[in-house]
Amino acid sequence: MAKLNVKSVLSAKPGRHGDGGGLYLIVKPTLARSWILRVVVDGRRRDIGLGSTAKLSLAEARERAAELRKHALNGRDPVTERDRKEFIPKTFKEAAQAVHEAKKAGWGSKTADAFLSSLADHAYPILGDLLVEHIDAADVARALKPIWTSKPAMAAKVRQRIGSVLSYSKASKWRTTEAPTQSLSQLLSRQGVSTPMAAMPYAEVPAFMQDLRIKTETMGRLALLFTIATAARSGEARNTRWSHIDLERRLWNRPAEVMKSKVAHTVTLNDFALGILRRAAALRIGQADTLVFPAKSGGALSDMTVSKIMRDAGLPYVPHGFRSSFRDWAAELMPNIPDAVAEAALAHAVPDKVVAAYKRTQFLEMRRQLLDGWGVYLSGDSNVLPLWDAERRA
């Protein structure tokens, strides 16, 4: 039997005031007033908050309490059912676009584009029109199975991105549970070993560079030559601007926004790289701080433009693989240079204590020696004494 009325709700003193059926009015010493429902779930007593009296009237609190008691009697979690009332239905596609909008400022353009394109290709066909609240491990497994063993690297990325969308949906109250992880693993088979990006053996790189240099000069070819000469990532070269280049000090100061790690990094420029920059400068229009290797539109060259050069040459390699070519060359032909220096040249993380052990100025000079040697090697000029061979020939 109901014990409270509208007047008593407004005038109740601090404490707990029962209305019957497990519904209570809680009045704090500050006179803040809220409703809770005491109910038994799976043999345990639970107090479930329903909201303040400002949001729920006495009649609405009684209605909500009756509804949640019914869910508890039917074996459902009353807290989940309570929270469901607050959720805004979102399809997976809508949620993915919301994640992209919220996160893209902290991603590089390539990562932002890949996030949506990979989901469009591999997740939307199964999950796109489903409400995120209804997606379970079996749904995610169905989306991943077509690529799970045939494209393991892509499947791993898509799995992570689906998980990000579902977890974001939980935080945004579009979904009551986190993304499935352990249960999803049980539904998927073991993947094969992912093959690394195809890299040209370093012994073949000088001939390839000379072949590129005698072909018709394009911004795409210049960008690829510069990428190889500096052991950089393609995106770092394609997005660099003239203000990043210090010709006098022979340095390429790459700001955080063009780096995969989002940490600024400096590359020493060898003669080969400087020669490419001179050719790019000859094609430069005006003196504004433009891209070094712009597309015809004036914007950045696309990754596909640079990759197409390799495909047109009938080669099974990818531009990113030249970083591996450089690393193998450094290990085999520059053994006097510590591994940490080669890793730093590739913009891989090196503990600061390692840099300190060599002293910062010495560390940069060793990197310069390494990349200068790479430039000499790429030139194929037998008249130039290789730096790594100087002591042995003396």
C-alpha positions as CSV (number, residue, x, y, z in Angstrom):
1,M,0.0,0.0,0.0
2,A,1.4,3.4,-1.0
3,K,2.5,5.5,2.0
4,L,3.7,8.7,0.3
5,N,1.9,11.5,-1.4
6,V,3.0,14.5,-3.3
7,K,2.9,16.8,-0.2
8,S,4.9,14.3,2.0
9,V,7.5,14.0,-0.8
10,L,8.1,17.7,-0.7
11,S,8.1,18.1,3.1
12,A,9.9,14.8,4.1
13,K,12.9,15.3,6.6
14,P,16.3,13.9,5.9
15,G,16.3,10.1,5.9
16,R,14.8,7.1,4.1
17,H,11.0,7.1,3.5
18,G,9.3,4.0,2.2
19,D,6.4,4.1,-0.2
20,G,5.9,0.3,-0.4
21,G,7.0,-2.4,-2.8
22,G,10.6,-1.6,-2.3
23,L,10.4,2.1,-3.5
24,Y,12.1,4.6,-1.2
25,L,12.5,8.4,-1.1
26,I,16.0,9.3,0.1
27,V,16.3,12.8,1.6
28,K,19.9,13.9,2.2
29,P,20.9,16.4,4.9
30,T,21.2,19.0,2.1
31,L,17.5,18.2,1.4
32,A,18.4,16.8,-2.0
33,R,15.7,14.1,-2.8
34,S,16.0,11.0,-5.0
35,W,14.3,7.6,-5.5
36,I,15.7,4.1,-5.0
37,L,14.2,0.7,-5.6
38,R,15.2,-2.1,-3.2
39,V,14.8,-5.4,-5.1
40,V,16.1,-9.0,-4.9
41,V,18.1,-10.1,-7.9
42,D,19.5,-13.7,-8.1
43,G,19.0,-14.0,-4.3
44,R,20.8,-10.8,-3.5
45,R,19.3,-7.5,-2.3
46,R,20.2,-4.5,-4.5
47,D,19.4,-0.8,-4.2
48,I,18.8,0.7,-7.7
49,G,18.8,4.4,-8.1
50,L,15.9,5.8,-10.2
51,G,16.8,9.5,-10.3
52,S,16.0,12.7,-8.4
53,T,12.5,13.9,-7.6
54,A,13.2,16.8,-10.0
55,K,13.3,14.3,-12.8
56,L,10.8,11.7,-11.6
57,S,7.5,12.6,-9.9
58,L,6.0,10.2,-7.4
59,A,3.7,8.7,-10.0
60,E,6.6,8.2,-12.4
61,A,8.8,6.7,-9.7
62,R,6.1,4.2,-8.9
63,E,5.6,3.3,-12.6
64,R,9.4,2.8,-13.1
65,A,9.7,0.7,-9.9
66,A,6.8,-1.6,-11.0
67,E,8.5,-2.1,-14.4
68,L,11.9,-2.9,-12.9
69,R,10.4,-5.3,-10.3
70,K,8.7,-7.1,-13.2
71,H,12.1,-7.4,-15.0
72,A,13.7,-8.8,-11.9
73,L,11.0,-11.4,-11.5
74,N,11.6,-12.5,-15.1
75,G,15.3,-13.0,-14.6
76,R,16.5,-9.9,-16.3
77,D,19.0,-7.4,-14.8
78,P,16.9,-4.4,-13.7
79,V,19.9,-2.0,-13.9
80,T,20.5,-2.9,-17.5
81,E,16.8,-2.4,-18.2
82,R,16.8,0.9,-16.3
83,D,19.8,2.2,-18.3
84,R,18.3,1.0,-21.6
85,K,15.6,3.7,-21.2
86,E,18.3,6.3,-21.5
87,F,19.9,4.9,-24.6
88,I,19.7,6.5,-28.0
89,P,19.4,3.9,-30.8
90,K,22.4,4.0,-33.1
91,T,23.3,1.7,-36.0
92,F,26.9,0.5,-36.2
93,K,27.5,2.7,-39.2
94,E,26.3,5.8,-37.4
95,A,28.4,4.9,-34.4
96,A,31.5,4.4,-36.5
97,Q,31.1,7.8,-38.1
98,A,30.7,9.3,-34.6
99,V,34.0,7.7,-33.5
100,H,35.7,8.9,-36.6
101,E,34.5,12.5,-36.0
102,A,35.5,12.4,-32.3
103,K,39.0,10.9,-32.9
104,K,40.2,12.1,-36.3
105,A,41.9,15.3,-34.9
106,G,44.4,13.0,-33.1
107,W,45.0,10.7,-36.1
108,G,46.9,11.2,-39.3
109,S,44.9,11.6,-42.5
110,K,45.9,8.1,-43.6
111,T,44.7,6.5,-40.3
112,A,41.5,8.5,-40.4
113,D,40.7,7.4,-43.9
114,A,41.7,3.8,-43.3
115,F,39.4,3.6,-40.2
116,L,36.3,4.3,-42.2
117,S,37.3,2.6,-45.5
118,S,38.2,-0.7,-43.7
119,L,35.0,-0.8,-41.8
120,A,33.0,0.0,-45.0
121,D,34.7,-2.8,-46.8
122,H,34.7,-5.5,-44.1
123,A,32.2,-4.6,-41.3
124,Y,29.3,-2.7,-42.8
125,P,28.1,-5.6,-45.0
126,I,27.2,-7.5,-41.8
127,L,27.1,-4.9,-39.0
128,G,26.3,-1.6,-40.7
129,D,22.6,-1.5,-40.3
130,L,22.5,-3.3,-36.9
131,L,21.9,-1.3,-33.7
132,V,25.1,-1.3,-31.7
133,E,23.0,-2.5,-28.6
134,H,22.1,-5.7,-30.4
135,I,25.6,-6.6,-31.8
136,D,27.2,-9.6,-30.0
137,A,30.3,-11.8,-30.5
138,A,28.6,-14.0,-33.1
139,D,27.8,-10.9,-35.3
140,V,31.4,-9.6,-35.1
141,A,32.7,-13.1,-35.9
142,R,30.5,-13.3,-39.0
143,A,31.9,-9.9,-40.2
144,L,35.5,-11.0,-39.7
145,K,35.4,-14.6,-41.0
146,P,35.7,-13.7,-44.7
147,I,39.1,-12.1,-44.1
148,W,40.2,-13.7,-40.8
149,T,42.7,-16.2,-42.4
150,S,43.1,-14.8,-45.9
151,K,44.0,-11.3,-44.8
152,P,45.1,-11.6,-41.1
153,A,46.7,-8.2,-40.9
154,M,43.6,-6.4,-42.1
155,A,41.4,-8.7,-40.0
156,A,43.3,-7.7,-36.9
157,K,42.9,-4.0,-37.7
158,V,39.2,-4.4,-38.4
159,R,38.6,-6.4,-35.2
160,Q,40.3,-3.6,-33.2
161,R,38.3,-0.9,-35.0
162,I,35.0,-2.7,-34.4
163,G,35.9,-3.0,-30.8
164,S,36.6,0.7,-30.6
165,V,33.2,1.5,-32.1
166,L,31.4,-0.8,-29.6
167,S,33.4,0.5,-26.6
168,Y,32.7,4.1,-27.7
169,S,29.0,3.2,-27.9
170,K,29.1,1.8,-24.4
171,A,30.6,5.1,-23.1
172,S,28.1,7.1,-25.1
173,K,25.2,5.1,-23.7
174,W,24.2,3.6,-27.0
175,R,25.0,0.2,-25.8
176,T,24.8,-1.5,-22.4
177,T,27.9,-3.8,-22.6
178,E,31.6,-3.5,-23.6
179,A,32.8,-4.9,-26.9
180,P,33.1,-8.7,-26.8
181,T,36.7,-9.9,-26.5
182,Q,37.1,-13.3,-24.9
183,S,33.9,-14.7,-26.3
184,L,34.8,-13.5,-29.8
185,S,38.2,-15.3,-29.6
186,Q,36.4,-18.5,-29.0
187,L,34.4,-18.1,-32.2
188,L,37.4,-17.4,-34.5
189,S,40.0,-19.9,-35.7
190,R,43.7,-19.5,-35.3
191,Q,45.3,-17.1,-37.8
192,G,48.2,-17.9,-40.0
193,V,51.4,-15.9,-39.7
194,S,51.1,-12.5,-41.3
195,T,53.8,-11.8,-44.0
196,P,55.7,-8.6,-43.7
197,M,55.6,-5.9,-46.4
198,A,57.6,-7.0,-49.5
199,A,61.1,-5.4,-49.4
200,M,63.6,-5.2,-52.2
201,P,66.9,-6.8,-51.3
202,Y,69.3,-4.0,-50.6
203,A,71.8,-5.2,-53.3
204,E,69.1,-4.4,-56.0
205,V,68.3,-0.9,-54.7
206,P,71.1,1.1,-56.4
207,A,70.1,-0.2,-59.9
208,F,66.5,0.5,-59.2
209,M,67.4,4.1,-58.1
210,Q,69.4,4.7,-61.3
211,D,66.5,3.3,-63.4
212,L,64.1,5.7,-61.7
213,R,66.5,8.7,-62.3
214,I,66.6,8.2,-66.0
215,K,62.8,7.9,-66.4
216,T,60.6,10.9,-67.0
217,E,60.8,13.1,-64.0
218,T,57.5,13.3,-62.0
219,M,56.7,14.5,-58.5
220,G,55.8,10.9,-57.7
221,R,59.2,9.5,-58.8
222,L,61.0,12.4,-57.0
223,A,59.0,11.6,-53.8
224,L,59.9,7.9,-54.0
225,L,63.6,8.6,-54.6
226,F,63.6,11.0,-51.6
227,T,61.7,8.4,-49.5
228,I,64.3,5.8,-50.2
229,A,67.3,8.1,-49.8
230,T,66.2,9.1,-46.3
231,A,64.8,5.7,-45.3
232,A,61.5,7.6,-44.5
233,R,57.9,6.5,-44.6
234,S,56.1,7.5,-47.8
235,G,53.6,9.7,-45.9
236,E,56.4,11.7,-44.2
237,A,57.9,12.6,-47.6
238,R,54.6,13.2,-49.3
239,N,53.5,15.6,-46.5
240,T,56.7,17.5,-45.9
241,R,57.0,21.2,-46.7
242,W,59.9,23.5,-47.6
243,S,59.9,25.0,-44.2
244,H,60.8,21.6,-42.8
245,I,64.0,21.5,-44.9
246,D,67.2,23.2,-43.6
247,L,69.5,23.0,-46.6
248,E,72.4,24.9,-44.9
249,R,72.6,22.4,-42.0
250,R,71.5,19.5,-44.3
251,L,68.6,18.6,-42.0
252,W,65.0,17.6,-42.5
253,N,63.1,18.7,-39.4
254,R,59.9,16.7,-39.5
255,P,57.1,18.1,-37.2
256,A,55.0,15.8,-35.1
257,E,51.9,16.1,-37.4
258,V,53.6,14.3,-40.3
259,M,55.1,11.5,-38.1
260,K,53.4,8.2,-37.4
261,S,54.5,8.4,-33.8
262,K,53.3,12.0,-33.5
263,V,56.7,12.9,-32.2
264,A,58.9,15.4,-34.1
265,H,62.0,13.8,-35.7
266,T,65.1,15.1,-37.5
267,V,66.7,13.3,-40.5
268,T,70.2,14.1,-41.8
269,L,70.3,14.7,-45.5
270,N,72.9,13.0,-47.7
271,D,74.1,14.2,-51.1
272,F,71.6,11.9,-52.9
273,A,68.7,13.4,-51.0
274,L,69.9,17.0,-51.5
275,G,70.2,16.3,-55.2
276,I,66.5,15.3,-55.3
277,L,65.6,18.4,-53.4
278,R,67.4,20.5,-55.9
279,R,65.3,18.9,-58.7
280,A,62.1,19.5,-56.7
281,A,63.1,23.1,-56.1
282,A,63.5,23.7,-59.8
283,L,59.9,22.7,-60.3
284,R,58.7,24.8,-57.4
285,I,56.2,27.6,-58.1
286,G,56.6,30.7,-56.0
287,Q,58.3,31.0,-52.6
288,A,55.3,30.2,-50.4
289,D,55.7,27.4,-47.8
290,T,54.4,24.7,-50.2
291,L,54.7,21.0,-50.2
292,V,58.0,19.8,-51.5
293,F,56.4,17.1,-53.6
294,P,52.9,18.4,-54.4
295,A,50.3,16.7,-56.6
296,K,49.0,18.6,-59.7
297,S,46.2,19.9,-57.5
298,G,48.6,21.4,-55.1
299,G,47.7,19.0,-52.3
300,A,49.7,16.0,-51.1
301,L,50.4,13.1,-53.4
302,S,48.4,10.1,-52.5
303,D,49.9,6.8,-51.3
304,M,48.6,5.1,-54.4
305,T,50.5,7.5,-56.7
306,V,53.8,6.4,-55.1
307,S,52.9,2.7,-54.9
308,K,51.8,2.7,-58.6
309,I,55.4,3.4,-59.6
310,M,56.4,0.0,-58.2
311,R,53.5,-1.8,-59.8
312,D,54.2,-0.1,-63.2
313,A,57.7,-1.4,-63.0
314,G,56.4,-4.9,-62.5
315,L,58.0,-5.2,-59.1
316,P,56.5,-7.2,-56.2
317,Y,57.8,-4.7,-53.6
318,V,56.1,-1.8,-51.8
319,P,57.6,1.6,-51.0
320,H,57.5,1.0,-47.2
321,G,59.7,-2.1,-47.8
322,F,62.7,0.1,-48.6
323,R,63.0,0.9,-44.8
324,S,63.7,-2.8,-44.4
325,S,66.2,-2.7,-47.3
326,F,68.0,0.1,-45.5
327,R,68.0,-1.7,-42.1
328,D,69.4,-4.9,-43.7
329,W,72.1,-2.8,-45.5
330,A,73.0,-1.0,-42.2
331,A,73.3,-4.3,-40.3
332,E,75.5,-6.0,-42.9
333,L,77.6,-3.2,-44.4
334,M,77.8,-0.7,-41.6
335,P,78.6,-2.9,-38.6
336,N,80.6,-0.2,-36.9
337,I,77.3,1.8,-36.4
338,P,75.3,0.7,-33.3
339,D,71.9,-0.8,-33.9
340,A,70.3,2.0,-31.8
341,V,71.6,4.6,-34.4
342,A,70.0,2.7,-37.3
343,E,66.7,2.5,-35.3
344,A,66.8,6.2,-34.6
345,A,67.4,6.9,-38.3
346,L,64.2,5.0,-39.0
347,A,62.4,7.2,-36.3
348,H,61.9,4.1,-34.1
349,A,61.8,4.8,-30.4
350,V,65.2,4.6,-28.7
351,P,65.5,5.0,-24.9
352,D,66.8,8.3,-23.9
353,K,69.5,6.7,-21.7
354,V,70.9,5.1,-24.9
355,V,71.2,8.5,-26.6
356,A,72.8,9.9,-23.5
357,A,75.4,7.1,-23.5
358,Y,76.6,8.2,-26.9
359,K,76.1,11.9,-26.1
360,R,73.5,13.7,-28.2
361,T,75.9,15.4,-30.7
362,Q,77.8,12.2,-31.3
363,F,74.5,10.3,-31.8
364,L,73.4,12.7,-34.5
365,E,76.8,12.6,-36.2
366,M,76.7,8.8,-36.2
367,R,73.2,9.0,-37.8
368,R,74.7,11.4,-40.4
369,Q,77.5,9.0,-41.1
370,L,75.0,6.2,-41.6
371,L,72.7,8.0,-44.0
372,D,75.7,9.5,-45.9
373,G,76.9,6.0,-46.4
374,W,73.5,5.0,-47.6
375,G,73.5,7.8,-50.1
376,V,76.9,6.8,-51.5
377,Y,75.7,3.2,-51.7
378,L,72.6,4.3,-53.6
379,S,74.6,6.4,-56.1
380,G,76.6,3.4,-57.2
381,D,79.5,5.7,-57.8
382,S,82.7,3.6,-57.6
383,N,84.8,6.8,-57.5
384,V,83.4,7.8,-54.2
385,L,85.1,6.1,-51.2
386,P,82.3,4.4,-49.1
387,L,82.4,5.7,-45.6
388,W,82.1,2.3,-44.1
389,D,85.2,1.1,-46.0
390,A,87.5,4.0,-45.3
391,E,89.5,2.5,-42.5
392,R,89.9,-0.8,-44.2
393,R,91.3,0.8,-47.4
394,A,93.5,3.2,-45.7
